[in-house]
């Protein structure tokens, strides 16, 4: 591959890739997770830094990774720091496919052409070396099992895996419940990973499109019969109401 270290977006995608079906788990929220993973990787490279709930470019120098550098340039063009939830909730057309093609060029996966119902062409992806996926999974398992604070990369990967809903894919069933809970708890071990993970969940909950309202002035009463809007629980994506369409995820 020419590189000694895989990026967090690459590892998140490899975690989501089902070795049996050749498809990715949580395909919609995964795009949001990949956008968040790019931010974490750029922060680890010293190119951006958190500024409250915003992301600021501190060193606009390219990293040498074309996909990351594209994100960095878009952030630089914003001029002012951008809210993480607004960045992650923006259009992300083809980001998952971009990384799948990238992994194929790097030799980590290979594409398998097929057909659906004997008519529609499909493309599935198989890992060329399952040892890579096992090593990534082993890092998460170790952090969950031992309770020892993981390194920033593993902590951020765990936070994003939880945010996009990979917990049930990695640790299914009732027997995996405690592992899923510990996966969620790893969010606190990396500030940047926690910031983007919460932003990913906020986008899924529709928070990105709903600016926070200031409290009502003193003495002003709410309209009779009005109910306060419920706030989405942190860490658990809110299900859309029946009859409505989820607008947070861009394809």
PyMOL commands that set and color helices and strands:
alter all, ss='L'
color gray80, all
select helices_A, chain A and resi 8-16+27-44+66-78+84-88+95-105+130-146+152-163+167-170+174-189+191-204+207-209
alter helices_A, ss='H'
color red, helices_A
select strands_A, chain A and resi 48-51+54-57+82-83+109-116+120-127
alter strands_A, ss='S'
color yellow, strands_A
deselect
rebuild
show_as cartoon
